[in-house]
Every structure is written in structure tokens, then in C-alpha cells.
Amino acid sequence: MFLQWLGVAGWEIRCGDARLLFDPYLSRMPFQASDGSLDPSLPLRWDRKTVASVADRHLSGPPDLILLSHGHFDHVADVPQLLAHREWSGHRIRTLCDETSHHLLAAMGAPDARLADVIRVRGGEHLRFPGFTVEVLRSLHSQFADHGYFAPGTLVRRPRAPRTIGDLVEGLTLAYVVSFDDGPSVYLSGTSNLAERELTGSRPDVALVGMTSHSAVHRYLDRLQSALGEPAVLVPSHHDDMVSPLLLADEARRAGGDPGRSAAALALEEAAAARGAHGTRVVDPTPLRPFEPTTADRAK
């Protein structure tokens, strides 16, 4: 299994002939007010050139399945363009998401043929696909320090075309465990929260761990690792600045050499060590650099 971090909560996963995308957000549009808070009134500003470039030059090909955790802009905004990508037109792409995200994809112009291939899920499903299975888990969104949420809400019908980042509402928040035939299993979460009882017994080999602010979530990392049965590999996710241009930042990293461990990776290492999980490895990902988490101590 190879993983490629796409920035924010986005991932490409390859194992054998199977290719999956999770929360592929590439536009990295402005989202903060002058005081640094999230501003739901900011306009949606798609970076269609970057989306097309990443699809052509960095992804391994059209995915068999796109998994979406919830409906916020930094998780679903670029999915309609990816579903309409011309070079992928001859390949069937299924999308797993809740009802709200399905309506948002339609409102943002996803092709009708792709929308017909959406599989609506609510949590609790265990689905079989060629070469792998997907377990859908009910989850929770990250919370502000005062316990609030960004852009809550659900949709039961297609809305008008969204114009602001706040128009892309959360819907249900889901997590997934993907288990590959004769291969490893991976836990995918787009947030820094969990519904602990939903995870108990999952036992994935690799966990992609949301590492946005979690000060309002009681013992987040301790409870997560315990519920998942101490995964052998932990990988931080959703811990970058979300706005630095993805392709330019990748060029700068290549020119500048090793940037050192991220704060998110160090926090995961400390949390694993505190639990006495000495066999657990933390892989610190670099955007657009594929790695094999079961053999690499660090993404290169």
C-alpha cells in the first residue's frame, strides 16, 4: 500500500490495482478573517489549474472510489472538477458520502453520470468492492475551543449553487476503515474527533489521524489510539496551513531539503510514547510524495 498526502485532509491510496481518494481538496482557498478566525462569508475561490495539474501529474490515475468525510469546503470543494476530469472520462468512479455531500456535489456541477454513481452512506455500512472492503463509521467533527462547530447543518435537497465557504455545510461526519485483500487496513478520518464506541474493534494497521486543534475534545489522542487498538503506524493529517499553494510549496520543499519533523508528528510520537506504544511508528508526510507506511520510518 502506498499513500500520498494531498495536503489538508486529502489522500491518495494505492494497493494492488485499487486506487482511492479521500477528501481530495487542492484549491487551498482563503478561509480566515483578519483576526485568524474562520470566516464563512468568504467566497469560494477554486484553483482549477492546480486541481487539473495534480490530477494529471501527481495522481496515479483515475480513482475507483472517492471517500468523503463531510461536506465542508476543505473536503469536497474540488470533487466536482475531479469527477469531470476529461482524462478520467472512460473510467467508472464511485463516490461514498452522506446525503448532504451528495446534494452539494450536484449544486457545484458534478456530472450527472458521476452523481448516479454516488453511494449514499450514513455510518454502519460494510461494503465490498473488488480488492477491498470499506467499513463506514459514524464520527464527529472537530470542535472549537468553546465547543462550537464551523458551518453545521444538513441538506435534504439540492441547494442553489454555493458561493461562500460557509455554504458548504457539514452534514454527517464519517470515518472509514479500508481493508485491502491480502494487504493492510487503514483508518481514514477528516477531523480531530471521534465517536469512540464506533471504532472499538476496528484494529487498522495504519491510522491517518486528524491533527487540527482538539483542545476541546477530552483525551483525544489517548482515546483514539486505545479505540483503534494501538495501530502500528500513525500518520498526522489536516495539520498544514491550508492556504500555501500546493505545487509551489512542493517545489520549495524540494529545493530546501529536509524541513524537520512537524509539530503534529511530534505530538503523535509523544502521545504514543505516553501510552507505552513503543512499537508504533509515526510517519510525517510530505505533500505529493508517495510513501509506503508499513516500511518507511519517514516520508521522503
Protein Blocks (a to p, Z undefined) as FASTA:
>chain_A
ZZddebhjbccddehjbccdehiafklpafbdfkopacfkbccdddfklmmmmmmmmmgb
dcfbdcdfblcfklmmmmmmmmmomklmmpccdddddfklmmmmmmnopafklmmmpccd
ebhiacddehiacddddddddddfkopaehiaddfbdcdddfbfklmcgbjaddddddde
hiacddddfbdcddfklmgonlpabdcddfbdfklpghklmmmmmmnoppabdcdehkag
olacfklmmmmmmmnopnbjafklmmmmmmmmmnopakbccddddehiacdfklpmbdZZ
